[in-house]
Amino acid sequence: MRSDRSIYIAVLTLVVTMGLGAYVDLKSDAMHTRHLEVSKGLERMVRLNQQLTNMLIIAVLEQNTLRTASYDTLHADFEATVQTVGKLTQGQSLTEEITALSDDHRKLQRVEDAAIQYMRADRWTDARRVLFDESYVLTRKMYEINSETAISALTGALAMDEERFNRIRLAASALRMGAVVLLLWVGAMFSRRLRTELAEQARLQNEITASHQALEEKVLQRTVELEDANRRLQALSATDGLTGLANRRKFDQEWEQEWSRAVRQGLALAVAMVDVDQFKAYNDHYGHPSGDVCLKLIAQTLGHAVQRSGELAARYGGEEFVVILPGLDATEAAAVMERVREAVQALGLPHARAAVAGVVTVSAGVAACVPRPGDDAAHLLQAADAAMYRAKTGGRNRVERAADR
């Protein structure tokens, strides 16, 4: 705010001093022009008066009226010059000098008018007497002295006015210099303040940019974490918590998709139902923790057996599992499940209550078909489930195929 006020003061000072300087220059020029005109007027008055006087004296000496033929013209010119000088000197210090000149001229004029009358009446002696009278000569000398005095006064007034205007010019120049210095100081202060503000703006901009970058990184990190959490949540929602296989919900979704795809493409689709043999007896004998370990190992075996695209092993419920085998007929699907049965038996998990083999085993039922539009996917599941129960009732630790459809 202080620098702003200083700028206003400096600009106002410059404007005022420039206006004052212009005013002084105009007044000075006008003064010089007027004084020059007055000076010329005074010189003309002296010259015309001298001509008039000389004209009369020569005419008297020669007693020749023709010498005064141009007297009226010169006299009219003299009167006009007197009036012009009087107007130019109104309100100035020369008024008294010009008034004195006018009084002397009137006195001379009266004598000269009388001399002219005498000349025109051929009264040359009377004309000579009045022109050479001591009072006329004295008045003419006074007129010449007053003329020189007026010219000197004019020169002095001109010098005084010039000095006064010079002082005003010097004062205006000093004020302009002060205003320029003030503007330079204000400019330096403004430049320093501007650099400080620009540096502060740059610092704030860097902080804002750093904050934005940090925020973007945090948002990106939170987004990645959220996406990862969503994936984990989605995986948890589709995964059986104990075995790590797909849960029943995931199976239902995949089964519907695979059934629809097989219908569209006219491909074979197989499904297998797997049940752990005499698992209740295993839990009762070895305890539930051991039963959980048993289910995990069987789930790993199923997971290793189904690796092709579209194949899925899921926990169907309790000790039951279900396997989707797209693109396989009943024979091929039964072969896959036979390998699973052998792998489970090869685990060699002891089962003291087992009716066969003395280790943990599984029974599986397989069903396959080429689904057509309008067929019910649940019928194929029911067929696989029925085949599994036949395997269990037929001695366990075996794979049964459903009837061809």
C-alpha positions as CSV (number, residue, x, y, z in Angstrom):
1,M,0.0,0.0,0.0
2,R,2.9,2.4,0.8
3,S,4.5,1.8,-2.6
4,D,1.1,2.3,-4.3
5,R,0.7,5.7,-2.6
6,S,4.2,6.6,-3.6
7,I,3.5,5.7,-7.2
8,Y,0.4,7.9,-7.2
9,I,2.4,10.8,-5.6
10,A,5.2,10.5,-8.1
11,V,2.9,10.3,-11.1
12,L,0.9,13.3,-9.8
13,T,4.0,15.2,-9.2
14,L,5.3,14.5,-12.7
15,V,1.9,15.5,-14.2
16,V,1.8,18.7,-12.2
17,T,5.4,19.7,-12.9
18,M,5.0,18.9,-16.6
19,G,1.9,21.0,-16.7
20,L,3.6,23.8,-14.7
21,G,6.6,23.6,-17.0
22,A,4.4,23.8,-20.1
23,Y,2.5,26.8,-18.5
24,V,5.8,28.5,-17.7
25,D,7.1,28.0,-21.2
26,L,3.9,29.4,-22.7
27,K,3.9,32.4,-20.4
28,S,7.6,33.0,-21.0
29,D,7.0,32.9,-24.8
30,A,4.0,35.2,-24.5
31,M,6.0,37.6,-22.3
32,H,8.9,37.6,-24.8
33,T,6.6,38.3,-27.7
34,R,4.8,41.1,-25.8
35,H,8.0,42.7,-24.6
36,L,9.5,42.5,-28.1
37,E,6.4,44.2,-29.5
38,V,6.5,46.9,-26.8
39,S,10.2,47.4,-27.5
40,K,9.6,47.8,-31.2
41,G,6.7,50.1,-30.5
42,L,8.8,52.3,-28.2
43,E,11.6,52.5,-30.8
44,R,9.1,53.3,-33.5
45,M,7.6,56.0,-31.4
46,V,11.0,57.6,-30.8
47,R,11.9,57.3,-34.5
48,L,8.5,58.7,-35.7
49,N,8.7,61.6,-33.2
50,Q,12.2,62.3,-34.4
51,Q,11.1,62.4,-38.0
52,L,8.2,64.7,-37.1
53,T,10.4,67.1,-35.2
54,N,13.1,67.1,-37.9
55,M,10.4,67.6,-40.6
56,L,9.1,70.7,-38.8
57,I,12.6,72.2,-38.1
58,I,13.7,71.7,-41.7
59,A,10.5,73.3,-43.0
60,V,11.0,76.3,-40.8
61,L,14.6,76.7,-41.7
62,E,13.8,76.4,-45.4
63,Q,10.5,78.2,-45.0
64,N,9.0,75.5,-47.3
65,T,5.6,74.1,-46.4
66,L,6.1,71.2,-48.8
67,R,8.5,69.7,-46.3
68,T,5.4,69.1,-44.1
69,A,3.4,67.3,-46.7
70,S,3.7,63.9,-45.0
71,Y,3.3,65.3,-41.5
72,D,-0.3,64.1,-41.1
73,T,0.5,60.6,-42.3
74,L,3.5,60.3,-39.9
75,H,1.5,61.7,-37.1
76,A,-1.4,59.2,-37.6
77,D,1.2,56.4,-37.7
78,F,2.7,57.8,-34.5
79,E,-0.7,57.9,-32.7
80,A,-1.5,54.3,-33.7
81,T,1.8,53.2,-32.4
82,V,1.2,55.0,-29.1
83,Q,-2.2,53.3,-28.7
84,T,-0.7,49.9,-29.5
85,V,2.1,50.3,-27.0
86,G,-0.5,51.5,-24.4
87,K,-2.6,48.4,-24.8
88,L,0.5,46.1,-24.6
89,T,1.7,47.7,-21.4
90,Q,-1.6,47.7,-19.5
91,G,-1.3,46.0,-16.1
92,Q,2.5,46.1,-16.3
93,S,5.2,48.0,-14.6
94,L,5.7,50.2,-17.7
95,T,2.4,52.0,-17.3
96,E,3.9,55.0,-15.6
97,E,6.7,55.4,-18.2
98,I,4.2,55.1,-21.1
99,T,1.9,57.6,-19.4
100,A,4.8,60.1,-19.0
101,L,5.7,59.6,-22.7
102,S,2.0,60.3,-23.6
103,D,2.0,63.5,-21.6
104,D,5.2,64.7,-23.1
105,H,3.9,63.9,-26.6
106,R,0.7,65.9,-26.0
107,K,2.8,68.9,-24.9
108,L,5.0,68.6,-28.0
109,Q,1.9,68.0,-30.2
110,R,0.3,71.3,-29.1
111,V,3.5,73.2,-30.0
112,E,3.9,71.4,-33.3
113,D,0.3,71.9,-34.2
114,A,0.7,75.7,-33.6
115,A,3.9,75.7,-35.7
116,I,2.1,73.9,-38.6
117,Q,-0.6,76.5,-38.5
118,Y,1.9,79.4,-38.5
119,M,3.7,77.7,-41.5
120,R,0.5,77.3,-43.5
121,A,-0.3,81.0,-42.8
122,D,3.3,82.0,-43.9
123,R,4.0,83.2,-40.4
124,W,7.5,81.7,-40.4
125,T,8.9,84.0,-37.7
126,D,6.2,82.8,-35.3
127,A,6.7,79.2,-36.3
128,R,10.4,79.5,-35.8
129,R,9.8,81.1,-32.4
130,V,7.6,78.3,-31.0
131,L,9.8,75.4,-32.4
132,F,13.0,77.0,-31.0
133,D,11.4,78.0,-27.7
134,E,13.3,76.8,-24.7
135,S,10.2,75.1,-23.2
136,Y,9.6,73.1,-26.4
137,V,13.3,72.1,-26.6
138,L,13.2,71.0,-22.9
139,T,10.0,69.1,-23.4
140,R,11.5,67.3,-26.4
141,K,14.6,66.4,-24.3
142,M,12.4,65.1,-21.6
143,Y,10.5,63.0,-24.1
144,E,13.7,61.5,-25.4
145,I,14.8,60.8,-21.8
146,N,11.5,59.2,-20.9
147,S,11.7,57.0,-24.0
148,E,15.1,55.8,-23.0
149,T,13.8,55.2,-19.5
150,A,10.9,53.2,-20.8
151,I,13.2,51.1,-22.9
152,S,15.5,50.5,-20.0
153,A,12.5,49.7,-17.7
154,L,11.3,47.3,-20.3
155,T,14.6,45.5,-20.5
156,G,14.8,45.3,-16.7
157,A,11.2,44.0,-16.4
158,L,12.0,41.4,-19.1
159,A,15.1,40.3,-17.2
160,M,13.1,40.1,-13.9
161,D,10.4,38.1,-15.5
162,E,12.9,35.8,-17.2
163,E,14.6,35.3,-13.8
164,R,11.3,34.5,-12.2
165,F,10.3,32.1,-14.9
166,N,13.8,30.5,-14.6
167,R,13.3,29.9,-10.9
168,I,9.9,28.3,-11.6
169,R,11.5,26.1,-14.2
170,L,14.3,25.1,-11.9
171,A,11.7,24.3,-9.2
172,A,9.6,22.3,-11.6
173,S,12.8,20.5,-12.9
174,A,13.8,19.7,-9.3
175,L,10.3,18.4,-8.6
176,R,10.4,16.3,-11.8
177,M,13.8,14.9,-10.8
178,G,12.4,14.1,-7.3
179,A,9.4,12.4,-8.9
180,V,11.7,10.4,-11.3
181,V,13.8,9.4,-8.3
182,L,10.7,8.4,-6.4
183,L,9.4,6.4,-9.3
184,L,12.8,4.7,-9.6
185,W,12.7,3.9,-5.9
186,V,9.1,2.7,-6.1
187,G,10.0,0.6,-9.2
188,A,12.9,-1.0,-7.3
189,M,10.7,-1.7,-4.3
190,F,7.9,-3.0,-6.6
191,S,10.4,-5.2,-8.5
192,R,11.8,-6.6,-5.2
193,R,8.2,-7.2,-3.9
194,L,7.3,-8.8,-7.2
195,R,10.3,-11.1,-7.1
196,T,9.4,-12.0,-3.5
197,E,5.8,-12.7,-4.5
198,L,6.9,-14.7,-7.5
199,A,9.2,-16.8,-5.4
200,E,6.4,-17.3,-2.8
201,Q,4.0,-18.3,-5.6
202,A,6.6,-20.7,-7.0
203,R,7.1,-22.2,-3.5
204,L,3.3,-22.5,-3.0
205,Q,3.0,-24.0,-6.5
206,N,5.7,-26.6,-5.7
207,E,4.0,-27.4,-2.5
208,I,0.6,-27.8,-4.2
209,T,2.2,-29.9,-7.0
210,A,3.9,-32.1,-4.3
211,S,0.7,-32.3,-2.4
212,H,-1.2,-33.3,-5.6
213,Q,1.4,-35.9,-6.4
214,A,1.3,-37.3,-2.9
215,L,-2.5,-37.3,-3.0
216,E,-2.5,-39.0,-6.4
217,E,0.0,-41.6,-5.2
218,K,-2.2,-42.1,-2.1
219,V,-5.3,-42.4,-4.2
220,L,-3.5,-44.8,-6.6
221,Q,-2.3,-46.8,-3.7
222,R,-5.7,-46.8,-2.1
223,T,-7.2,-47.8,-5.5
224,V,-4.8,-50.6,-5.9
225,E,-5.4,-51.7,-2.3
226,L,-9.2,-51.5,-2.8
227,E,-9.0,-53.4,-6.1
228,D,-6.9,-56.0,-4.4
229,A,-9.3,-56.2,-1.5
230,N,-12.2,-56.5,-3.9
231,R,-10.4,-59.3,-5.7
232,R,-9.7,-61.0,-2.4
233,L,-13.2,-60.4,-1.3
234,Q,-14.5,-61.7,-4.6
235,A,-12.2,-64.7,-4.3
236,L,-13.4,-65.3,-0.7
237,S,-17.0,-65.0,-1.8
238,A,-16.3,-67.7,-4.5
239,T,-13.9,-69.9,-2.5
240,D,-14.6,-72.5,0.1
241,G,-12.9,-71.4,3.3
242,L,-11.6,-74.8,4.3
243,T,-10.4,-76.5,1.1
244,G,-9.6,-73.5,-1.0
245,L,-11.6,-74.8,-3.9
246,A,-14.5,-73.0,-5.4
247,N,-17.6,-72.9,-3.2
248,R,-21.2,-73.9,-4.1
249,R,-22.1,-70.4,-5.2
250,K,-19.1,-70.3,-7.6
251,F,-19.9,-73.7,-8.9
252,D,-23.5,-72.7,-9.7
253,Q,-22.3,-69.7,-11.7
254,E,-19.7,-71.6,-13.7
255,W,-22.1,-74.5,-14.3
256,E,-24.7,-72.2,-15.8
257,Q,-22.1,-70.6,-18.0
258,E,-20.5,-73.9,-19.2
259,W,-24.0,-75.3,-19.9
260,S,-25.0,-72.3,-22.0
261,R,-21.7,-72.4,-23.9
262,A,-22.1,-76.1,-24.6
263,V,-25.6,-75.5,-25.9
264,R,-24.4,-72.7,-28.2
265,Q,-21.4,-74.6,-29.6
266,G,-22.9,-78.1,-29.6
267,L,-20.0,-79.4,-27.4
268,A,-20.0,-82.3,-24.9
269,L,-20.2,-81.4,-21.2
270,A,-19.4,-83.8,-18.3
271,V,-19.8,-83.4,-14.6
272,A,-18.6,-85.6,-11.7
273,M,-19.9,-85.9,-8.2
274,V,-17.2,-87.1,-5.6
275,D,-17.8,-88.2,-2.0
276,V,-15.3,-89.2,0.6
277,D,-16.0,-92.8,1.7
278,Q,-17.1,-93.3,5.3
279,F,-16.0,-89.8,6.3
280,K,-18.3,-89.6,9.3
281,A,-16.6,-92.6,10.8
282,Y,-13.2,-91.0,10.0
283,N,-14.3,-87.8,11.9
284,D,-15.6,-89.8,14.8
285,H,-12.4,-91.8,15.1
286,Y,-9.7,-89.2,14.3
287,G,-11.5,-86.0,15.3
288,H,-12.7,-83.0,13.3
289,P,-9.2,-81.4,12.9
290,S,-7.9,-84.5,11.2
291,G,-11.1,-84.6,9.1
292,D,-10.4,-81.0,8.0
293,V,-6.9,-82.0,7.0
294,C,-8.2,-85.0,5.1
295,L,-10.7,-82.8,3.1
296,K,-7.9,-80.3,2.3
297,L,-5.6,-83.1,0.9
298,I,-8.4,-84.5,-1.2
299,A,-9.2,-80.9,-2.5
300,Q,-5.6,-80.5,-3.5
301,T,-5.7,-83.7,-5.4
302,L,-8.9,-82.6,-7.3
303,G,-7.3,-79.2,-8.0
304,H,-4.3,-80.8,-9.6
305,A,-6.5,-83.1,-11.8
306,V,-8.5,-80.3,-13.4
307,Q,-6.2,-77.8,-15.2
308,R,-7.8,-77.3,-18.6
309,S,-9.7,-74.1,-19.5
310,G,-13.3,-74.3,-18.2
311,E,-12.6,-77.2,-15.8
312,L,-13.6,-76.5,-12.2
313,A,-13.4,-78.4,-8.9
314,A,-15.7,-77.2,-6.1
315,R,-16.8,-78.3,-2.7
316,Y,-20.4,-79.2,-3.1
317,G,-21.2,-79.6,0.6
318,G,-19.8,-81.5,3.6
319,E,-17.5,-84.2,2.2
320,E,-18.9,-84.0,-1.3
321,F,-17.1,-82.4,-4.2
322,V,-18.2,-81.6,-7.8
323,V,-16.1,-81.4,-11.0
324,I,-17.0,-79.7,-14.3
325,L,-15.3,-81.2,-17.3
326,P,-16.2,-79.3,-20.5
327,G,-15.6,-81.0,-23.9
328,L,-15.4,-84.6,-22.5
329,D,-17.7,-87.4,-23.1
330,A,-18.6,-89.9,-20.3
331,T,-15.7,-92.2,-21.1
332,E,-13.1,-89.5,-21.0
333,A,-14.6,-87.9,-17.9
334,A,-14.6,-91.3,-16.1
335,A,-10.9,-91.8,-17.0
336,V,-10.1,-88.4,-15.4
337,M,-12.0,-89.3,-12.2
338,E,-10.4,-92.7,-12.1
339,R,-7.0,-91.0,-11.9
340,V,-8.4,-88.8,-9.1
341,R,-9.6,-91.9,-7.2
342,E,-6.2,-93.5,-7.6
343,A,-4.4,-90.4,-6.5
344,V,-6.5,-90.1,-3.3
345,Q,-5.9,-93.7,-2.5
346,A,-2.2,-93.1,-3.1
347,L,-2.2,-90.4,-0.4
348,G,-2.3,-93.3,2.1
349,L,-4.3,-91.5,4.7
350,P,-5.0,-94.1,7.4
351,H,-8.6,-94.9,8.0
352,A,-9.1,-97.5,10.8
353,R,-12.9,-97.7,10.2
354,A,-12.7,-98.1,6.4
355,A,-14.5,-101.1,5.0
356,V,-11.9,-101.4,2.2
357,A,-8.2,-100.6,1.6
358,G,-7.6,-99.3,5.2
359,V,-7.0,-95.8,3.8
360,V,-9.1,-92.9,2.9
361,T,-10.8,-93.4,-0.5
362,V,-13.4,-91.6,-2.7
363,S,-16.4,-92.7,-4.8
364,A,-17.3,-90.8,-7.9
365,G,-20.2,-90.7,-10.3
366,V,-19.8,-89.3,-13.9
367,A,-22.5,-88.0,-16.3
368,A,-22.0,-86.5,-19.7
369,C,-24.1,-85.3,-22.7
370,V,-24.2,-82.8,-25.6
371,P,-26.9,-80.4,-24.2
372,R,-29.6,-79.1,-26.6
373,P,-31.7,-76.0,-26.2
374,G,-34.5,-76.7,-23.7
375,D,-32.5,-79.3,-21.8
376,D,-32.3,-79.0,-18.0
377,A,-28.8,-78.8,-16.6
378,A,-30.1,-80.1,-13.2
379,H,-30.9,-83.4,-14.8
380,L,-27.2,-84.0,-15.7
381,L,-26.2,-83.2,-12.1
382,Q,-28.9,-85.6,-10.8
383,A,-27.6,-88.3,-13.1
384,A,-24.0,-87.8,-11.8
385,D,-25.2,-87.9,-8.2
386,A,-27.1,-91.1,-8.8
387,A,-24.0,-92.6,-10.4
388,M,-22.0,-91.6,-7.3
389,Y,-24.5,-93.4,-5.0
390,R,-24.3,-96.5,-7.1
391,A,-20.5,-96.4,-6.7
392,K,-20.9,-96.1,-2.9
393,T,-23.5,-98.9,-2.7
394,G,-21.5,-101.0,-5.1
395,G,-18.5,-101.3,-2.7
396,R,-17.0,-97.7,-2.6
397,N,-13.6,-96.6,-3.9
398,R,-14.8,-96.7,-7.5
399,V,-16.1,-94.6,-10.4
400,E,-19.5,-95.1,-11.9
401,R,-20.9,-93.7,-15.2
402,A,-24.4,-92.6,-15.7
403,A,-26.4,-94.0,-18.5
404,D,-25.8,-92.3,-21.9
405,R,-28.2,-89.5,-22.7
